Each structure stands twice: as C-alpha cells, then as structure tokens.
C-alpha cells in the first residue's frame, strides 16, 4: 500500500492512503526525517499472532484475578 504526505500539522502528518486517498493522521516522529509534503511512502501491515495471543492471555489472567478478588 502506498500513501502520499499531504501536509504536516504540528507533530502529525496527514497521509493520503491508497488509490482513494483516504486521509490518515500519523505521528511525524515515525517518518524518515528527510520526508516532505508530496513525498510517497510505502506502508506494510502485518498481523502479529504471537503478540495477540500473549495480550489475550494477559487480559484473561487479569480478568480471572479480578473475579477471584471480588469473591
């Protein structure tokens, strides 16, 4: 997927994502320092199954702890 940098607003960048140019607000600090308005970036998103399972297990453990403490 690609996006174009539309503009910067304070510490944020407005990216126009995909062919439909959907505006997305993105933290400027995560972009390369030399990037400017009108520049294109490539975006890749990956599902992290291991981290998802870990977070779900932690949430379940906290819920169980809360239930046990409220008995």
N, C-alpha and C positions, 0 to 999 in steps of 0.2 A: 504494500500500500504506500502511496506517496502523499505528501502534503506540501503546500507552499506556505511560507511565512507571510501572512497578510500584514501584520503590524505588531508592535510591541506596546504594552501598557504596563508601566512600572516594572515589576519583576515577573511579568507574564508575557507570553507570546500567544497571538491568535493564529492558529494554524487552520488552513482550509484543506480539509481531508477528503481524498478520493475524487472521483470524477464529478460528484455532486457538490464538491467544495463545501462540505459541512463544517461550520466553524467549531473549533475545539480550543479551549483555553488550556495552555500548557506552561508549567514553570520554566522560565527562561534559563534558570541555572542548570537545567539538564540538557540544554542545547550547546553545540560547539560555540566557542567564544567568537569565532570569525563569521558566524552566520548573520545574515541581514534580511531585511524585508525583500520579498521577491525570490528568495532562495528556496530551493526544493530540498526536502528531506525524505528519506525512506523510513517507514515505520513497520516493525515486525512485532507481533504479539504472540506469545507462546503460553499455553496452558501449563502450569506447574502442578502436576498431580501430587507430587510428594509433599510440597508445602501446603496444598489444600487439605490433604489428609491429616497432616500434622496440626494445622489450625483447627480442623473439625474435632480431632481428638482432645486438644486442649480445651476447647469450648465445652465439650461433653463432660470432661473431668470437672471443670468449674461448676457446671450445672449440677452435677451429682454432689459436689461438695456443698453447694448452697442448699440443696434439698436436705442433706444429712444434718446440716447446722440448724435448720428450721424445724426439726422434729421435736 
